[in-house]
Amino acid sequence: MTRTDARGTIMIADSDFGDVDIERAIVEGAGFELLAAQCKSEEEVIEKGRDADGVLTQYARIGARAIEAFTRCRVIARYGTGVDIVDVDAATRRGIQVTNAPNDWCAEEVADHAVALWLAAARKICAYDRATREGVWRWQSGEPVWRLRGRVFGLLSFGFIAQLIAERAKAFGVEVWAHDPFVDEAEIRARGVRPVSFDELVEGTDYLVIQAPLTPGTHHAFDRTTLRRMKPTALLVNTARGPIVEDAALHQALTEGWIAGAALDDLEEEPAKQRGWEPRNPLFTLPGVIVTPHAAYYSEQAVATVRRFAAEEAVRVLTGQGARSPVNDLTA
């Protein structure tokens, strides 16, 4: 099919899935042309997608400048649940539908990953592994390790994924606390979890798992002031967005002993959004830090699901069927 007889163009602004076979089958099967790009800046999004009818994006920011520059765009479909990389208000003003994937596409994977990071940090799995590979066969290479049962496990947010994490954590005998101002306390209690204030969560938990969305209110929520208030034996786990934790503050907290360790599935710098990224973050030099490459969502099944969903959403909107998971309301 040539560009002239296609119904329009759908651009993949960026993805790290290795191919575009799933998307191509859906997009071209519906009569559209697929344009695959790897944009690492808003300028590149504008350059490649100015005349696209629809845009799929994984990490590439689709901000107000790009949205104003679009000449034909009617839908921006996010590979994932969070839409902090899209200026939803600007899209709404231009009549552009923004879609995401409901978080059940990877909920089990993220919950599993959060618990895996927690256990790896608490049981010093990486420290033991490093020492053993260097010829040190001693249980002391990981000390101190504390018994999990009876300690306090905290969750920042109590949405669907956090609830799955809580179910898993309770099996280890911890007392689970949660802070989420958007969830009724009775609902939290009904799941066997103690609702607490943000201050109580920060100051009273032994293990604190961040599973909150990135918003202006949560950006750098864990800065020097917050980290100083945590227990010196506490472990911080972040399976949400990297910028919720201030990297420089966390580095200071760990080097000066404000907290005992951290396990992160993303960094504030968000390497996947950069071209030519190199591992220069000082956190990589600290033995008490575990970092995974924003992989909590990953399984073969989850990736296939979100790719299909995003491509189908773009096609649905462009063919007048309406989105299954709209982020913004264009009827107001």
C-alpha positions in Angstrom: 0.0 0.0 0.0 1.4 3.4 -0.9 1.0 6.6 1.2 -1.5 8.0 -1.3 -4.0 5.2 -0.9 -3.6 4.7 2.9 -6.2 6.0 5.2 -3.6 8.0 7.1 -0.3 7.5 9.0 0.2 6.3 12.5 3.7 7.0 13.9 5.5 5.0 16.6 7.4 7.9 18.2 9.7 5.4 20.0 9.8 1.9 21.4 12.4 -0.5 22.6 10.6 -3.7 21.7 13.0 -4.6 18.9 10.6 -4.8 16.1 7.2 -3.3 15.0 5.6 -6.5 13.7 2.6 -6.5 16.1 1.8 -2.9 15.4 2.4 -3.2 11.7 -0.1 -6.1 11.4 -2.8 -4.1 13.2 -2.1 -0.7 11.6 -1.7 -1.8 8.1 -4.4 -4.3 8.5 -6.8 -1.4 9.1 -5.6 0.4 6.0 -3.1 2.9 7.6 0.5 3.4 6.9 2.9 2.8 9.8 5.9 5.1 10.4 8.4 3.7 13.0 10.8 6.3 14.6 13.0 6.5 17.6 12.5 10.0 18.9 14.5 11.1 21.9 13.4 14.7 22.0 10.3 16.7 21.4 12.0 18.3 18.4 12.4 14.9 16.8 8.7 14.1 17.5 7.8 17.3 15.7 10.2 16.5 12.8 9.0 13.0 12.3 5.4 13.2 13.2 4.1 16.7 12.2 1.7 15.2 9.7 0.9 11.9 11.4 -2.8 11.1 12.1 -2.0 9.1 15.2 1.1 8.7 17.5 2.1 5.8 19.7 4.7 6.6 22.3 6.6 4.6 24.9 9.1 7.1 26.4 9.2 10.0 24.0 7.6 13.2 25.4 4.6 14.5 23.5 4.4 18.0 25.0 2.5 21.1 24.2 5.0 22.2 21.5 4.7 18.9 19.6 0.9 18.9 20.0 0.6 22.5 18.6 2.9 21.5 15.7 0.8 18.5 14.7 -1.3 19.2 11.6 -3.5 16.1 11.5 -3.1 14.2 14.8 -6.3 12.9 16.3 -4.9 10.3 18.8 -1.9 9.8 21.0 -1.8 6.3 22.4 0.6 5.5 25.3 2.4 2.2 25.5 1.6 1.9 29.2 -0.6 3.3 32.0 1.1 6.5 33.1 0.7 9.6 30.8 3.1 12.0 32.5 5.0 12.2 29.2 2.0 13.6 27.4 0.6 17.1 27.9 -3.0 15.9 28.2 -4.4 19.4 28.6 -2.8 20.6 25.4 -4.1 17.5 23.6 -7.6 18.1 24.9 -7.5 21.7 23.7 -6.6 20.5 20.2 -9.3 17.8 20.2 -6.7 15.0 20.3 -7.7 11.8 22.1 -5.1 10.5 24.6 -5.3 6.8 25.5 -3.4 4.5 27.8 -3.5 0.9 28.8 -5.4 -0.1 32.0 -2.9 -1.1 34.6 -3.9 -4.7 34.7 -1.8 -5.3 31.6 1.3 -5.6 33.8 -0.1 -5.5 37.3 1.1 -9.0 38.3 4.5 -8.4 36.9 5.0 -5.1 38.7 3.8 -6.7 42.0 6.2 -9.6 41.6 9.1 -7.3 40.8 8.4 -5.1 43.7 8.5 -8.0 46.1 11.6 -9.4 44.4 13.4 -6.1 44.8 12.3 -5.9 48.5 13.5 -9.5 49.2 16.8 -9.0 47.3 17.5 -5.9 49.3 16.4 -7.2 52.6 18.2 -10.6 52.3 21.3 -8.9 50.7 21.1 -11.2 47.7 23.2 -9.0 45.5 25.9 -8.4 48.2 26.2 -12.1 48.8 26.4 -12.8 45.1 29.2 -10.2 44.5 31.2 -11.4 47.5 30.9 -15.0 46.5 32.1 -14.3 42.9 35.1 -12.6 44.5 36.0 -15.7 46.5 34.4 -14.6 49.8 32.3 -17.5 51.2 31.0 -16.0 54.4 27.5 -15.3 55.7 29.0 -12.1 57.3 29.4 -10.5 53.8 25.8 -9.5 53.9 25.4 -8.5 57.5 23.2 -7.1 59.0 20.2 -9.0 57.8 17.0 -8.7 59.8 14.1 -11.1 60.1 11.1 -10.0 58.0 8.4 -11.3 60.2 7.0 -8.6 62.6 8.5 -5.7 60.8 6.5 -2.9 59.0 6.1 -2.9 55.3 4.7 0.4 53.9 3.1 1.3 50.5 2.9 4.8 49.0 -0.4 4.4 47.2 -3.0 1.7 47.4 -4.2 1.3 43.9 -4.6 -2.0 42.1 -0.9 -2.9 41.8 -0.2 -1.8 45.4 -3.0 -4.0 46.6 -1.4 -7.0 44.8 1.9 -6.1 46.5 0.3 -6.0 49.9 -1.2 -9.5 49.3 2.2 -10.9 48.5 4.0 -9.1 51.3 1.6 -10.3 54.0 2.7 -13.9 53.4 6.1 -13.0 54.9 4.5 -12.0 58.2 5.0 -8.2 57.9 2.5 -5.6 59.1 1.4 -3.7 56.0 0.7 0.0 56.1 -0.4 2.2 53.3 -0.8 5.9 52.5 -3.2 6.9 49.8 -5.3 10.1 50.1 -7.5 9.0 47.2 -8.6 5.7 48.7 -11.1 5.4 51.5 -9.5 4.3 54.8 -12.3 1.7 55.2 -11.3 0.1 51.9 -7.7 -0.1 53.0 -8.6 -1.7 56.4 -10.9 -4.2 54.6 -7.8 -5.6 52.9 -6.0 -6.1 56.2 -3.8 -3.1 55.8 -3.4 -0.2 58.2 -4.1 3.3 56.7 -1.5 5.9 57.8 -0.5 9.5 57.1 2.4 10.2 54.9 4.4 11.2 57.9 3.6 7.9 59.7 4.6 6.0 56.5 7.9 7.7 56.2 8.9 7.6 59.9 7.4 4.3 60.9 8.1 1.7 58.2 11.0 -0.7 57.9 10.4 -1.2 54.2 8.8 1.5 52.1 7.6 0.7 48.5 6.7 3.5 46.2 3.9 2.6 43.8 2.4 6.1 43.2 2.0 7.9 39.9 4.3 10.7 38.9 2.5 14.0 39.4 3.6 17.5 40.4 2.7 16.5 44.0 4.9 13.3 44.0 7.8 14.6 42.0 10.8 14.6 44.4 8.5 13.5 47.2 11.6 11.6 48.5 14.1 14.5 48.8 16.6 15.2 51.6 13.9 16.3 54.0 11.9 13.2 53.6 14.8 10.7 53.5 16.2 12.2 56.8 13.0 11.2 58.5 13.2 7.5 57.6 14.6 4.9 60.0 18.4 4.3 59.6 17.6 0.6 59.1 14.9 1.3 56.4 14.9 0.1 52.9 13.4 2.1 50.1 11.9 0.4 47.0 10.7 2.3 44.0 8.7 0.5 41.3 7.0 3.6 40.2 8.5 6.6 38.3 12.2 7.4 38.9 11.7 11.2 39.5 9.6 10.5 42.6 13.0 10.0 44.3 15.7 12.7 44.1 18.8 10.8 43.1 21.3 13.2 44.7 19.4 13.1 47.9 19.2 9.3 47.9 23.0 9.1 47.3 23.6 11.4 50.3 21.1 9.4 52.4 22.9 6.2 51.7 26.5 7.4 52.0 25.7 9.2 55.3 23.6 6.3 56.7 20.2 8.0 56.9 18.7 4.8 55.4 20.2 1.3 55.0 19.5 0.6 51.3 17.5 1.1 48.2 16.1 -1.0 45.3 15.0 1.0 42.2 13.4 0.1 39.0 14.0 3.5 37.5 16.3 6.5 38.1 15.4 10.2 38.2 17.4 10.6 34.9 15.2 8.0 33.2 17.9 6.6 30.9 15.4 5.2 28.3 14.5 8.7 27.4 18.0 9.7 26.5 20.2 9.0 23.4 23.7 7.9 24.2 23.1 7.4 27.9 26.1 6.3 29.9 26.0 4.9 33.5 27.6 7.8 35.3 25.0 8.1 38.1 26.8 8.0 41.5 24.2 5.6 42.8 25.8 2.9 40.7 28.9 3.1 42.9 27.1 2.2 46.1 26.9 -1.4 47.2 23.6 -0.8 49.0 21.7 0.0 45.9 20.0 -2.4 43.4 18.9 -1.0 40.1 16.8 -2.6 37.4 16.2 -0.9 34.0 12.5 0.0 34.3 11.8 -3.6 33.8 9.1 -4.2 36.5 6.3 -4.4 33.9 8.1 -6.8 31.7 7.0 -10.3 30.7 6.6 -11.6 27.2 2.9 -11.7 27.7 2.7 -8.1 29.1 4.7 -6.6 26.3 2.6 -8.3 23.6 -0.6 -7.1 25.3 0.4 -3.4 25.6 1.7 -3.3 22.1 -1.5 -4.7 20.7 -3.6 -2.5 22.9 -1.9 0.8 21.9 -2.1 0.0 18.2 -5.7 -1.0 18.4 -6.6 2.2 20.4 -5.1 4.4 17.7 -7.0 2.5 15.0 -10.2 2.6 16.9 -10.1 6.4 17.4 -9.1 7.0 13.8 -11.9 4.8 12.5 -14.5 6.5 14.7 -15.0 3.5 17.1 -13.9 5.4 20.2 -11.2 4.5 22.7 -11.6 1.7 25.2 -9.2 3.4 27.6 -9.5 7.2 27.1 -7.5 9.5 29.4 -9.2 12.8 28.4 -12.8 13.7 27.8 -13.3 15.4 24.4 -17.1 15.8 24.9 -16.9 18.6 27.5 
